[in-house]
Amino acid sequence: SNLMTPEKVLDSAKWIRDGKIYKIGRVYEAGIPAFGSRAFTLRIPGSPTGGPFGNNKLVYMDDFVATDLGQVGTQFDGLGHIGLQQGKDGDKNEMRFYNGVSLQDMDGSTGLRKLGVEHCKPFFTRSHLVDVEPLKSGGWDAGVEITLADVMAALEKQGMKADDIKPGDGVFFNTGWGKLWMKNNDRFTAGEPGIGLEVARWLVERQISITGADSWATEVVPNPDKTLAFAVHAELLTKNGIFNHENLRFEELIADRKYQFVYVFAPMPVKGATGSAGSPIALT
């Protein structure tokens, strides 16, 4: 997010031509697919929550939400989300996160002491949507990796070039996997198609600031290399500080053939959080 400079913002703003706003995040509601035991629950305390007050008899309603704040629904992965164990099991001094920060240095029961999402700058940047869904007539399946050749084929089909991607840009992927959302949650969460290390390292070379997809991890799950677990997360977040926005939706952009847009997102500044919920938008 350090690449979000005034110069980058002004350059990105040139891409806004028709003034249209697209919501590319999903609705937070009970029953959304979630990884492991994560959950989203909303309750309205009281009915009404409070009041009446004053001669005008004002009443009000509040919300109480219990959830994995940064890791459910449309979720933005912060730099404190993913690390790599470098030493013996249980040795927090050798569990390393971005910039070499150890879990021992940042661990805290009330939030991360380092790499919390509150340090992330707001995003306003040129972005590119790579729609690989049409490349598979029968649809993509879980465990199928999006290769660099697939990316290039999709860009060519969309009339775009890899050289259009500049440092600080966002690159997002549409696989069609998001069509399972709230329709077949079991299949959606059991695995997914996605990018592997080949494309991840290509994104690093392009010096992008953020990536994401219509799936819950952006990367291929399970990895074709059975010895690896969420290797793309580690390559992007831990090793290179490139953020990851998951469970996005691109149907409206694709219907309007808007494959290039300005991605806008300000992570919730929750001190010590590993990620963020929120509503990202695309401007065209």
Secondary structure as UniProt FT lines:
FT   TURN            2..3
FT   HELIX           6..13
FT   TURN            14..15
FT   STRAND          21..23
FT   TURN            30..31
FT   TURN            36..37
FT   STRAND          40..43
FT   STRAND          50..53
FT   TURN            54..57
FT   STRAND          58..60
FT   STRAND          64..67
FT   TURN            69..70
FT   STRAND          75..77
FT   TURN            79..80
FT   STRAND          84..85
FT   TURN            89..90
FT   HELIX           92..94
FT   STRAND          95..96
FT   HELIX           98..100
FT   HELIX           103..106
FT   TURN            109..110
FT   HELIX           117..119
FT   STRAND          123..131
FT   HELIX           133..135
FT   TURN            137..138
FT   TURN            142..143
FT   STRAND          145..146
FT   HELIX           148..157
FT   TURN            158..159
FT   HELIX           162..164
FT   TURN            167..168
FT   STRAND          170..174
FT   HELIX           177..180
FT   TURN            181..183
FT   HELIX           185..190
FT   STRAND          194..195
FT   HELIX           197..205
FT   TURN            206..207
FT   STRAND          210..213
FT   TURN            226..227
FT   HELIX           231..233
FT   HELIX           234..238
FT   HELIX           239..240
FT   STRAND          243..246
FT   HELIX           251..255
FT   TURN            256..257
FT   STRAND          260..265
FT   TURN            271..272
FT   STRAND          275..276
FT   STRAND          281..283
//
